[in-house]
Amino acid sequence: MPALGAAPVTDPGPRSAGAADVVVVGSANVDLVVEVPRRPGSGETLLGSELRTFPGGKGANQAAAAGRAGARTPP
């Protein structure tokens, strides 16, 4: 199951016979990004538009990279 907000990674194809099993222990984060028309001044509140989410975190990034490199990772 992908991390919260993560886009599914497409399967790169068959793994090599010597591929290692990898378990990553680390964080999986979601960045919340809102666009504003300009940088707010001190104490000022601005209305933003279009909330966007981006997956990340050291553990999620390492697991995705290991999978792309051919390692077997748990679903």
N, C-alpha and C positions, 0 to 999 in steps of 0.2 A: 504494500500500500504506500503510495507516495506521501511525502511529508505534507502537512497542512499547507495548501496553497501552491504546492509544487506541481509543475507540469509533468506528466508521465514521460519517462525517458524511453525512447524507442529502442527495441532490442537490436544491438549491433550485429547479431548473427550468432552462429555456433561458437561456443567457447573452445579454447584449445584444450587438449587432453590434460595438460599439466596446470590448468588454471587453479588458483588457490581459492579456498573459501575465505571470505573476508567478513568480519563483524566489526562495525564501527560504533564506538561509544562516544557520543558528542552531542552537541546541540543541533536542533533544527528550528530555524527562526523564520518569521515572515516579516518583511519590511513593508510598512504602510506608507505610501507616498501620495501626497495631495499637492496639486499644482496651485500656486497662488500668483496673482498678477504682479506682485513685487515683494521685496523683502520687507517684513513688518518692522516698524520702529519699536523702541523700548516700551513694553507694556501694551502695545497695540495688538488687536485681534483682527485678522483678515478672514474673509470667507474664501474657502478653497473650492476647487472643482475636481471632478473625476478622481475618485479614490482608486489607486492601483496597488496591487500586492505583488511582491517579488519574493520567491523562496531563497533561502540561504542558511547560514549557520555552518560552522566548521564541520560538524559531523555529517550533515546532509551533503555538503560539497564534496567531502572525502568519499562518501559512499557512492555518489554519482560518478566521480572520477574513476573509482575502482571498477565500477560496473562497465564504464566505457572502455577501460583498459583490458577487459576480458575476465576480471575476477567474478566468481560466483558470490552474489550477495543475497541475503534472505529477502523474500518478497515483502 
